[in-house]
Amino acid sequence: MKTWPVACVLVILAAITVSGCISTKTPEATGSQPPAVFVEYHRTSGITGVNDHLVIFDNGVAVVSTRTASTEFGMNLSDMDRISTLLSQAQFSQLQTDYPAPRPAPGLMNYSISYRRKTVTLQDTDIPPMVQPVIDELNRIIASVTSQNTALPAVGMNP
């Protein structure tokens, strides 16, 4: 019975192989959670072809996307505080979710603002006065980024 030693060797090798797999621990995922969205803003207009999107994350990283380009940049804390203050002054959490124009028209600008799990959509002719400063500030950020062809805009940039 010469097969018995070969069988024993195979059983021992299999046991070693299996035991190596069993004792190996899967490394735990390390790292922090991805940043949450602080504010998301989208403006569009059919006639002018505007389609701008701004996303600001809670870690200060922001992205502006237009029909032709996308730019990532850093916001400083004072700019983020300003946006938060404007949204608070607008009583964003108490706004209706939709402000449609009384008379639809193809040239109207459409806006969508998301903040703290609430989204409000608005059109040019039906923007509540307390929301206009929010839209003005978000438009200013987009304009600052898109007016420059560099990766580092003048808007609250972190060096």
Secondary structure, DSSP 8 states (H G I E B T S, - for coil): --HHHHHHHHHHHHHHHHHHHHH-------S-----EEEEEEEEETTTTEEEEEEEETTSEEEEE-SS-EEEEE--HHHHHHHHHHHHHTTGGGS-SEE--SS--TT--EEEEEETTEEEEEEGGG--TTTHHHHHHHHHHHHHHHT--SSS-SSS---
